[in-house]
């Protein structure tokens, strides 16, 4: 009987001590980001590897969208281009499924469809997508769809 009482006492003390420890919390950092540093309209060289790089090791807007879509997690896309800069598209960009795009505050980045591309930016599967501080022009169907 004494062993049973000791066992319950030890269990009680252990539970009490564990209850004093702080609970584990999930720590979330900022979403990963890509920085567009090329005004070219090149594809990502290796979608899904975690790097936004075309065949010239530059990050284009198309490559950043392709990479974020292939990784399947929300990414932020920023620009490190001189202002003003125009990105001339050769074809429609991939749907924005996992990316928010933030142009510079001076709205110095223009996405241009050259009166040949149907849609500029298409919102995909993500419920909340942000596109800000960009000029989007000269698309034959819609700048944003």
MARPA-465549 format. One line per 10 residues: number of its first residue (from 1); their letters; for each residue x, y, z of N, C-alpha, C. Coordinates in pm, whole numbers, always signed. Example, Ala and Ser with C-alpha at 12.3 -4.5 7.8 and 13.67 -1.06 7.14 Angstrom:
1 = as = +1319,-569,+780,+1230,-450,+780,+1320,-330,+780; +1285,-225,+708,+1367,-106,+714,+1290,+3,+787
// end
This chain:
1 = xxxxxxxxxx = +81,-117,+0,+0,+0,+0,+87,+125,+0; +199,+119,+70,+287,+235,+77,+345,+266,-61; +377,+164,-140,+431,+185,-274,+328,+254,-365; +203,+218,-351,+97,+280,-432,+84,+428,-396; +89,+460,-270,+79,+599,-226,+198,+680,-278; +319,+622,-271,+438,+690,-323,+425,+714,-474; +373,+614,-543,+356,+624,-689,+263,+742,-723; +149,+749,-656,+54,+858,-682,+111,+993,-642; +188,+1000,-537,+250,+1124,-494,+351,+1172,-599; +433,+1079,-649,+530,+1113,-753,+458,+1161,-880
11 = xxxxxxxxxx = +350,+1092,-918,+272,+1132,-1036,+213,+1271,-1017; +159,+1297,-899,+99,+1428,-870,+204,+1538,-879; +321,+1516,-819,+428,+1616,-823,+475,+1637,-966; +489,+1530,-1044,+533,+1540,-1183,+432,+1621,-1266; +305,+1591,-1250,+201,+1666,-1323,+202,+1812,-1283; +219,+1839,-1154,+224,+1977,-1106,+341,+2053,-1167; +459,+1991,-1168,+579,+2056,-1222,+562,+2079,-1373; +509,+1983,-1446,+489,+1998,-1590,+387,+2108,-1622; +289,+2124,-1534,+189,+2228,-1557,+248,+2368,-1542; +360,+2381,-1476,+424,+2510,-1459,+508,+2551,-1580
21 = xxxxxxxxxx = +542,+2455,-1666,+622,+2485,-1784,+537,+2560,-1886; +597,+2652,-1962,+518,+2724,-2064,+476,+2629,-2175; +357,+2654,-2227,+305,+2571,-2337,+382,+2604,-2464; +399,+2504,-2550,+464,+2527,-2678,+370,+2608,-2766; +428,+2702,-2837,+350,+2784,-2928,+411,+2775,-3066; +324,+2778,-3163,+371,+2779,-3301,+419,+2919,-3333; +540,+2928,-3384,+597,+3057,-3419,+597,+3067,-3572; +531,+3171,-3621,+525,+3190,-3766,+605,+3314,-3803; +692,+3298,-3897,+768,+3412,-3946,+696,+3474,-4064; +756,+3574,-4120,+701,+3638,-4239,+706,+3538,-4355
31 = xxxxxxxxxx = +611,+3550,-4447,+615,+3461,-4563,+746,+3480,-4640; +793,+3377,-4707,+914,+3393,-4787,+889,+3492,-4901; +995,+3549,-4953,+979,+3648,-5059,+1079,+3627,-5172; +1041,+3681,-5286,+1129,+3687,-5402,+1142,+3833,-5442; +1258,+3871,-5491,+1280,+4008,-5538,+1311,+4004,-5687; +1224,+4063,-5766,+1241,+4069,-5911,+1354,+4168,-5942; +1457,+4118,-6011,+1572,+4205,-6044,+1601,+4206,-6193; +1503,+4160,-6272,+1517,+4163,-6418,+1383,+4199,-6481; +1387,+4285,-6581,+1265,+4325,-6652,+1235,+4233,-6770; +1314,+4128,-6785,+1288,+4031,-6891,+1162,+3950,-6858
41 = xxxxxxxxxx = +1115,+3872,-6952,+995,+3789,-6931,+1030,+3641,-6944; +1131,+3599,-6871,+1181,+3462,-6880,+1117,+3372,-6775; +1106,+3243,-6809,+1056,+3142,-6716,+1159,+3110,-6609; +1111,+3051,-6499,+1200,+3001,-6395,+1274,+2880,-6451; +1404,+2873,-6429,+1485,+2765,-6485,+1457,+2631,-6418; +1421,+2633,-6289,+1400,+2507,-6217,+1288,+2525,-6113; +1162,+2528,-6158,+1051,+2550,-6064,+1049,+2446,-5952; +1029,+2494,-5831,+1018,+2405,-5716,+1146,+2391,-5636; +1256,+2453,-5680,+1381,+2439,-5605,+1399,+2547,-5497; +1302,+2638,-5486,+1309,+2741,-5384,+1381,+2868,-5425
51 = xxxxxxxxxx = +1432,+2872,-5548,+1503,+2990,-5598,+1432,+3047,-5719; +1418,+3177,-5722,+1363,+3246,-5838,+1479,+3282,-5928; +1504,+3199,-6028,+1616,+3224,-6119,+1580,+3175,-6259; +1598,+3264,-6356,+1585,+3220,-6494,+1718,+3159,-6538; +1733,+3134,-6666,+1857,+3070,-6713,+1980,+3160,-6696; +1958,+3289,-6670,+2069,+3384,-6652,+2090,+3419,-6504; +2032,+3339,-6413,+2038,+3360,-6268,+1979,+3494,-6224; +1878,+3540,-6297,+1803,+3661,-6263,+1662,+3620,-6222; +1600,+3703,-6140,+1462,+3677,-6096,+1368,+3767,-6176; +1288,+3708,-6261,+1188,+3782,-6338,+1053,+3770,-6268
61 = xxxxxxxxxx = +959,+3855,-6305,+824,+3847,-6248,+762,+3711,-6279; +775,+3665,-6401,+721,+3534,-6440,+785,+3422,-6358; +916,+3425,-6341,+986,+3322,-6264,+943,+3323,-6118; +922,+3442,-6061,+879,+3452,-5921,+741,+3391,-5902; +649,+3418,-5995,+514,+3360,-5986,+521,+3209,-6005; +598,+3164,-6103,+611,+3019,-6128,+669,+2948,-6006; +772,+3006,-5946,+837,+2942,-5831,+741,+2937,-5712; +671,+3046,-5683,+579,+3045,-5570,+465,+2947,-5593; +414,+2938,-5716,+308,+2842,-5746,+358,+2698,-5729; +479,+2671,-5773,+530,+2534,-5765,+559,+2492,-5621
71 = xxxxxxxxxx = +592,+2587,-5534,+618,+2553,-5393,+489,+2539,-5315; +381,+2602,-5362,+251,+2585,-5299,+234,+2657,-5166; +317,+2757,-5140,+299,+2837,-5018,+305,+2984,-5057; +238,+3065,-4977,+229,+3208,-5005,+367,+3272,-5004; +396,+3351,-5107,+521,+3427,-5119,+488,+3573,-5143; +578,+3659,-5105,+568,+3800,-5134,+667,+3831,-5246; +623,+3907,-5344,+709,+3943,-5457,+731,+4093,-5454; +859,+4132,-5450,+899,+4272,-5449,+984,+4299,-5574; +1020,+4424,-5594,+1099,+4462,-5711,+1224,+4538,-5669; +1335,+4508,-5737,+1459,+4585,-5722,+1502,+4623,-5863
81 = xxxxxxxxxx = +1426,+4715,-5920,+1450,+4762,-6056,+1454,+4914,-6054; +1528,+4974,-6147,+1526,+5121,-6154,+1385,+5171,-6187; +1356,+5290,-6143,+1225,+5347,-6169,+1240,+5464,-6266; +1169,+5467,-6374,+1065,+5373,-6416,+1123,+5255,-6494; +1053,+5141,-6487,+1086,+5022,-6564,+958,+4963,-6618; +963,+4917,-6742,+849,+4849,-6802,+887,+4704,-6829; +801,+4613,-6785,+817,+4470,-6813,+722,+4438,-6927; +777,+4408,-7044,+695,+4375,-7161,+672,+4225,-7162; +546,+4184,-7155,+511,+4042,-7152,+496,+3987,-7294; +545,+3864,-7312,+530,+3794,-7439,+406,+3705,-7439
91 = xxxxxxxxxx = +359,+3669,-7319,+240,+3584,-7305,+180,+3610,-7166; +62,+3554,-7143,-4,+3575,-7014,+81,+3518,-6901; +84,+3589,-6790,+153,+3540,-6670,+77,+3422,-6612; +144,+3335,-6537,+73,+3227,-6467,-26,+3288,-6366; -131,+3214,-6335,-227,+3260,-6233,-154,+3285,-6102; -200,+3388,-6030,-146,+3416,-5896,-216,+3324,-5797; -156,+3212,-5766,-213,+3119,-5670,-153,+3135,-5532; -26,+3166,-5525,+43,+3173,-5396,+137,+3293,-5388; +94,+3408,-5435,+184,+3523,-5433,+106,+3653,-5416; +165,+3744,-5341,+122,+3882,-5334,+232,+3964,-5399
101 = xxxxxxxxxx = +195,+4062,-5482,+294,+4141,-5555,+288,+4285,-5507; +403,+4336,-5467,+413,+4473,-5417,+515,+4551,-5500; +465,+4645,-5580,+553,+4732,-5655,+606,+4842,-5565; +700,+4921,-5616,+755,+5030,-5535,+650,+5139,-5511; +668,+5216,-5407,+571,+5319,-5371,+551,+5425,-5479; +649,+5445,-5565,+634,+5548,-5670,+561,+5494,-5794; +515,+5371,-5786,+445,+5306,-5898,+528,+5313,-6026; +657,+5294,-6011,+749,+5305,-6124,+763,+5179,-6207; +692,+5073,-6172,+698,+4948,-6248,+570,+4936,-6330; +585,+4914,-6460,+471,+4896,-6550,+478,+4756,-6610
111 = xxxxxxxxxx = +366,+4687,-6610,+353,+4558,-6678,+273,+4584,-6804; +334,+4555,-6918,+277,+4594,-7048,+251,+4471,-7134; +128,+4458,-7183,+91,+4347,-7270,+115,+4372,-7416; +166,+4488,-7453,+203,+4523,-7589,+88,+4511,-7688; -35,+4522,-7641,-157,+4507,-7723,-162,+4371,-7794; -92,+4271,-7737,-91,+4137,-7796,-128,+4028,-7695; -111,+4055,-7568,-137,+3955,-7463,-278,+3979,-7411; -353,+3869,-7390,-493,+3880,-7349,-515,+3934,-7209; -455,+3870,-7109,-478,+3907,-6970,-344,+3933,-6902; -340,+4037,-6819,-217,+4070,-6748,-197,+3981,-6626
121 = xxxxxxxxxx = -283,+3999,-6526,-271,+3923,-6401,-404,+3854,-6374; -399,+3724,-6351,-518,+3646,-6321,-507,+3595,-6178; -607,+3627,-6097,-611,+3574,-5961,-653,+3429,-5967; -578,+3344,-5898,-603,+3201,-5900,-680,+3153,-5779; -631,+3044,-5719,-703,+2970,-5616,-699,+3033,-5477; -605,+3120,-5449,-593,+3176,-5315,-707,+3274,-5290; -766,+3265,-5172,-880,+3351,-5139,-840,+3497,-5129; -720,+3525,-5085,-678,+3663,-5065,-545,+3685,-5136; -546,+3770,-5235,-425,+3802,-5310,-415,+3953,-5322; -296,+4006,-5307,-275,+4150,-5315,-181,+4182,-5431
131 = xxxxxxxxxx = -219,+4281,-5508,-132,+4338,-5611,-139,+4488,-5590; -25,+4551,-5563,-28,+4694,-5536,+90,+4767,-5600; +68,+4895,-5626,+171,+4988,-5673,+234,+4947,-5806; +152,+4894,-5897,+198,+4861,-6032,+108,+4930,-6133; +163,+4962,-6247,+83,+5005,-6362,+70,+4884,-6452; -51,+4854,-6493,-77,+4737,-6578,-154,+4788,-6699; -97,+4770,-6817,-154,+4835,-6935,-143,+4752,-7061; -223,+4790,-7158,-223,+4742,-7297,-241,+4591,-7311; -348,+4539,-7250,-386,+4399,-7267,-512,+4392,-7352; -525,+4290,-7434,-637,+4286,-7527,-769,+4245,-7462
141 = xxxxx = -765,+4178,-7347,-889,+4140,-7280,-906,+4215,-7148; -814,+4195,-7055,-824,+4261,-6925,-686,+4270,-6861; -661,+4380,-6791,-535,+4394,-6719,-531,+4302,-6599; -646,+4293,-6527,-658,+4204,-6412,-787,+4125,-6428; -778,+3995,-6408,-895,+3908,-6421,-907,+3820,-6300
// end
